[in-house]
Amino acid sequence: MTDNAGVASTSAGLSSPPAALDAAVKAQALVDDLVNVPWGRTSPSIYETGRLVALAPWLRGHADRLRFLTSTQRPDGGWGGPGGYALVPTLSATEAVLSALSALSQLPALRSPPHGEAVDIDGLSQAAGRGLARLFAWLRDGPAPPLPDTPAIELIVPALVEEINGHLAALADAPPPGLDAWRGARLPPPRGMDDGLLGAVRARLAAGDGVPGKLLHALEVGGREAAGAPGVCPVEPGTIGASPAHGGRRGGPVEGLGHRRPP
């Protein structure tokens, strides 16, 4: 009793718990949370929202997702976290906004899309221009921030750069208002990164070979070849891999949008 009381009295006088005890408490809270919420918690994702905008614009909430992207753009034109962690979200959001603008310019009827959703064309053009300026400052004018070691970044970045360059090539015909300055521009990949691995992945998908398990977590990089790829199907709790973007490609299993839908 005396020892226990002495320990309690000493602890009470500390301004903060010992580091080891604090780490143990936090670790236990993390384990408890995994048990209580086995499928994990969700939060709005710039990358995933951008991929849904680009790959599944027919889904209800398309205009809301576009507003989410434009409202979360940083003053410097980028999206996402600090340093290199901003590159993938900025690529995804910029490509998504350009994709939306392209669809709206080709099909004016989509200016009043289904479900009564209004789209701010001027706001999208401004967001696209700021995003492009940020990306070119990083990748062409450099130096780009160091890239983080995040899953499939060596596939995701070249795929998004390719998509953005496709949109930039299309600007030569009829650029949306405010994007004239980007005629003829071409975004380079980060130094030391190319599309060799991405090409190999798409060739495997095109050949009808099975999809490796790890690739399911970045299946959207497969492009057209990913739609209907053998062995791709939703698993509990309704996702493909770990992302709603993987089911968004037209012709793909939209059930993969499951339980992690972004705004």
LUMLUM-689441 format. One record per residue (C-alpha): residue number from 1; x, y, z; residue in three letters. Coordinates in Angstrom, 2 decimals. Example, Ala and Ser with C-alpha at 12.3 -4.5 7.8 and 13.67 -1.06 7.14 Angstrom:
<pts>
1	12.30	-4.50	7.80	ALA
2	13.67	-1.06	7.14	SER
</pts>
This chain:
<pts>
1	0.00	0.00	0.00	MET
2	2.79	2.38	0.91	THR
3	4.68	1.69	-2.31	ASP
4	1.58	2.10	-4.42	ASN
5	0.67	5.29	-2.69	ALA
6	4.18	6.59	-3.19	GLY
7	4.08	5.81	-6.90	VAL
8	0.72	7.52	-7.25	ALA
9	1.95	10.57	-5.41	SER
10	5.11	10.80	-7.52	THR
11	3.18	10.39	-10.78	SER
12	0.71	13.05	-9.79	ALA
13	3.53	15.52	-9.46	GLY
14	4.81	15.00	-13.00	LEU
15	3.85	17.53	-15.64	SER
16	3.53	14.70	-18.20	SER
17	3.68	10.89	-18.03	PRO
18	7.01	9.16	-18.68	PRO
19	7.65	8.63	-22.40	ALA
20	7.49	4.82	-22.15	ALA
21	4.17	4.91	-20.30	LEU
22	2.73	7.47	-22.72	ASP
23	3.76	5.33	-25.72	ALA
24	2.21	2.22	-24.14	ALA
25	-1.08	4.02	-23.54	VAL
26	-1.19	5.30	-27.12	LYS
27	-0.30	1.87	-28.51	ALA
28	-3.10	0.24	-26.52	GLN
29	-5.57	2.88	-27.69	ALA
30	-4.54	2.14	-31.29	LEU
31	-5.08	-1.61	-30.83	VAL
32	-8.43	-1.01	-29.14	ASP
33	-9.51	1.18	-32.03	ASP
34	-8.59	-1.51	-34.57	LEU
35	-10.71	-4.01	-32.65	VAL
36	-13.67	-1.66	-32.30	ASN
37	-13.54	-0.44	-35.92	VAL
38	-12.06	-3.39	-37.86	PRO
39	-12.48	-1.78	-41.30	TRP
40	-10.75	1.41	-40.24	GLY
41	-11.84	5.03	-40.21	ARG
42	-12.35	7.16	-43.29	THR
43	-11.64	10.77	-44.12	SER
44	-11.96	12.89	-47.27	PRO
45	-9.19	12.08	-49.76	SER
46	-7.99	14.49	-52.45	ILE
47	-6.50	11.68	-54.51	TYR
48	-9.55	9.39	-54.33	GLU
49	-11.99	12.23	-54.95	THR
50	-10.01	13.26	-58.01	GLY
51	-10.06	9.73	-59.37	ARG
52	-13.83	9.42	-58.89	LEU
53	-14.38	12.75	-60.65	VAL
54	-12.30	11.62	-63.61	ALA
55	-13.33	7.97	-63.83	LEU
56	-16.95	7.99	-62.68	ALA
57	-18.50	11.41	-63.46	PRO
58	-21.96	9.83	-63.83	TRP
59	-22.19	9.07	-60.11	LEU
60	-24.48	11.20	-57.95	ARG
61	-22.48	13.89	-56.16	GLY
62	-20.17	14.71	-59.08	HIS
63	-20.59	18.48	-58.67	ALA
64	-20.12	18.16	-54.90	ASP
65	-16.84	16.35	-55.48	ARG
66	-15.69	19.09	-57.84	LEU
67	-16.56	21.72	-55.24	ARG
68	-14.60	19.74	-52.66	PHE
69	-11.54	19.81	-54.90	LEU
70	-11.72	23.51	-55.69	THR
71	-12.37	24.41	-52.04	SER
72	-9.39	22.43	-50.74	THR
73	-6.84	23.82	-53.20	GLN
74	-4.01	25.57	-51.41	ARG
75	-3.08	29.21	-52.10	PRO
76	0.05	28.01	-53.94	ASP
77	-2.09	25.99	-56.37	GLY
78	-1.31	22.58	-54.89	GLY
79	-3.28	20.09	-52.87	TRP
80	-2.40	17.74	-50.05	GLY
81	0.37	17.49	-47.50	GLY
82	3.77	19.12	-47.17	PRO
83	6.69	18.71	-49.55	GLY
84	6.63	15.66	-51.80	GLY
85	3.41	14.43	-50.23	TYR
86	1.57	17.09	-52.23	ALA
87	2.59	15.78	-55.66	LEU
88	0.16	12.87	-56.05	VAL
89	-2.88	14.76	-54.67	PRO
90	-2.05	17.75	-56.89	THR
91	-1.68	15.56	-59.97	LEU
92	-4.96	13.79	-59.20	SER
93	-6.96	16.94	-58.50	ALA
94	-5.57	18.86	-61.47	THR
95	-6.23	15.97	-63.85	GLU
96	-9.75	15.58	-62.47	ALA
97	-10.60	19.24	-62.97	VAL
98	-9.16	19.16	-66.51	LEU
99	-11.19	16.02	-67.21	SER
100	-14.37	17.72	-66.01	ALA
101	-13.67	20.79	-68.13	LEU
102	-13.03	18.62	-71.18	SER
103	-16.34	16.80	-70.74	ALA
104	-18.24	20.04	-70.26	LEU
105	-16.72	21.61	-73.37	SER
106	-17.53	18.59	-75.53	GLN
107	-21.03	18.06	-74.18	LEU
108	-22.60	21.43	-73.28	PRO
109	-25.63	19.59	-71.93	ALA
110	-23.47	18.45	-69.03	LEU
111	-23.31	22.04	-67.81	ARG
112	-26.58	21.10	-66.13	SER
113	-25.69	17.52	-65.16	PRO
114	-28.03	14.88	-63.72	PRO
115	-29.46	15.20	-60.23	HIS
116	-29.72	19.00	-60.53	GLY
117	-26.03	19.58	-59.80	GLU
118	-24.57	22.92	-60.89	ALA
119	-20.96	23.18	-62.06	VAL
120	-18.86	26.35	-61.75	ASP
121	-16.97	26.42	-65.07	ILE
122	-14.96	29.56	-64.26	ASP
123	-13.97	28.18	-60.86	GLY
124	-12.81	24.93	-62.43	LEU
125	-10.73	26.76	-65.05	SER
126	-9.04	28.86	-62.40	GLN
127	-8.32	25.80	-60.26	ALA
128	-6.90	23.94	-63.26	ALA
129	-4.64	26.86	-64.16	GLY
130	-3.31	27.16	-60.61	ARG
131	-2.78	23.41	-60.39	GLY
132	-0.88	23.33	-63.68	LEU
133	1.29	26.25	-62.60	ALA
134	2.18	24.45	-59.37	ARG
135	2.98	21.18	-61.16	LEU
136	5.15	22.83	-63.82	PHE
137	7.00	24.76	-61.13	ALA
138	7.81	21.46	-59.43	TRP
139	8.49	19.17	-62.36	LEU
140	9.74	21.39	-65.18	ARG
141	11.29	24.35	-63.43	ASP
142	12.27	22.39	-60.30	GLY
143	13.76	21.31	-58.16	PRO
144	10.85	19.09	-57.21	ALA
145	10.45	18.13	-53.56	PRO
146	11.74	14.64	-52.68	PRO
147	9.10	12.01	-53.37	LEU
148	7.85	10.02	-50.40	PRO
149	7.96	6.22	-50.36	ASP
150	4.21	5.75	-50.68	THR
151	2.47	2.71	-52.24	PRO
152	2.58	2.49	-56.06	ALA
153	3.88	6.04	-56.50	ILE
154	6.10	4.78	-59.34	GLU
155	2.91	3.78	-61.19	LEU
156	0.48	6.48	-60.09	ILE
157	2.67	9.48	-60.95	VAL
158	3.47	8.46	-64.56	PRO
159	-0.18	7.52	-65.14	ALA
160	-1.42	10.92	-63.97	LEU
161	1.30	12.80	-65.88	VAL
162	0.19	10.94	-69.02	GLU
163	-3.45	11.85	-68.42	GLU
164	-2.63	15.52	-67.85	ILE
165	-0.53	15.65	-71.01	ASN
166	-3.47	14.23	-72.93	GLY
167	-5.63	17.09	-71.68	HIS
168	-2.92	19.62	-72.51	LEU
169	-2.67	18.26	-76.06	ALA
170	-6.42	18.74	-76.46	ALA
171	-6.14	22.42	-75.49	LEU
172	-4.71	23.12	-78.94	ALA
173	-8.22	22.86	-80.41	ASP
174	-10.49	24.73	-78.00	ALA
175	-9.03	25.53	-74.58	PRO
176	-11.50	26.42	-71.83	PRO
177	-11.46	30.09	-70.80	PRO
178	-8.33	30.96	-68.88	GLY
179	-6.25	27.99	-70.07	LEU
180	-4.98	29.42	-73.36	ASP
181	-1.52	29.90	-71.87	ALA
182	-1.10	26.14	-71.56	TRP
183	-1.39	25.41	-75.30	ARG
184	1.48	23.16	-76.38	GLY
185	2.75	22.61	-72.84	ALA
186	3.88	19.15	-71.75	ARG
187	4.42	18.11	-68.16	LEU
188	7.58	16.04	-67.56	PRO
189	7.72	13.24	-65.00	PRO
190	9.85	13.69	-61.89	PRO
191	13.56	13.18	-62.46	ARG
192	14.52	9.54	-62.32	GLY
193	10.99	8.31	-62.99	MET
194	9.59	7.06	-66.31	ASP
195	6.62	5.07	-67.58	ASP
196	8.49	1.81	-68.19	GLY
197	6.94	-0.06	-65.28	LEU
198	3.51	1.38	-66.03	LEU
199	3.77	0.12	-69.61	GLY
200	4.67	-3.36	-68.39	ALA
201	1.68	-3.41	-66.05	VAL
202	-0.70	-2.33	-68.79	ARG
203	0.74	-4.91	-71.18	ALA
204	0.07	-7.63	-68.63	ARG
205	-3.51	-6.45	-68.18	LEU
206	-4.02	-6.25	-71.95	ALA
207	-2.76	-9.82	-72.30	ALA
208	-5.49	-11.00	-69.94	GLY
209	-3.09	-12.25	-67.31	ASP
210	-4.23	-12.33	-63.71	GLY
211	-3.87	-9.18	-61.64	VAL
212	-1.29	-9.47	-58.85	PRO
213	-2.78	-8.85	-55.44	GLY
214	-0.70	-5.75	-54.77	LYS
215	-1.77	-4.18	-58.06	LEU
216	-5.40	-4.24	-56.90	LEU
217	-4.51	-1.33	-54.61	HIS
218	-3.54	0.82	-57.62	ALA
219	-5.70	-0.71	-60.34	LEU
220	-6.81	2.67	-61.69	GLU
221	-3.36	3.14	-63.26	VAL
222	-4.21	0.35	-65.70	GLY
223	-6.39	2.65	-67.79	GLY
224	-8.72	0.98	-70.28	ARG
225	-6.96	-2.34	-69.77	GLU
226	-8.14	-2.42	-66.15	ALA
227	-11.83	-2.54	-67.08	ALA
228	-13.04	-6.09	-66.72	GLY
229	-9.59	-7.48	-65.96	ALA
230	-9.86	-11.14	-64.91	PRO
231	-9.84	-11.83	-61.22	GLY
232	-10.98	-8.34	-60.23	VAL
233	-14.03	-8.40	-57.97	CYS
234	-15.18	-6.64	-54.81	PRO
235	-14.37	-8.17	-51.46	VAL
236	-15.77	-7.51	-48.02	GLU
237	-16.69	-4.76	-47.13	PRO
238	-17.32	-3.98	-50.81	GLY
239	-14.00	-2.61	-52.01	THR
240	-11.48	-3.56	-54.67	ILE
241	-8.08	-3.33	-53.09	GLY
242	-8.25	-0.50	-50.59	ALA
243	-9.69	2.31	-52.67	SER
244	-12.96	3.45	-54.29	PRO
245	-11.02	4.71	-57.30	ALA
246	-10.27	1.16	-58.40	HIS
247	-13.88	0.47	-59.33	GLY
248	-14.47	3.78	-61.02	GLY
249	-13.18	3.11	-64.53	ARG
250	-16.10	2.93	-66.93	ARG
251	-16.95	-0.71	-67.40	GLY
252	-15.29	-1.67	-64.14	GLY
253	-17.12	-3.02	-61.08	PRO
254	-18.63	0.09	-59.54	VAL
255	-19.41	-1.98	-56.44	GLU
256	-15.80	-1.26	-55.57	GLY
257	-16.88	2.22	-54.52	LEU
258	-18.18	0.53	-51.39	GLY
259	-17.61	2.01	-47.96	HIS
260	-14.91	4.61	-48.56	ARG
261	-16.65	7.10	-50.81	ARG
262	-15.01	10.52	-50.66	PRO
263	-17.15	13.70	-50.55	PRO
</pts>
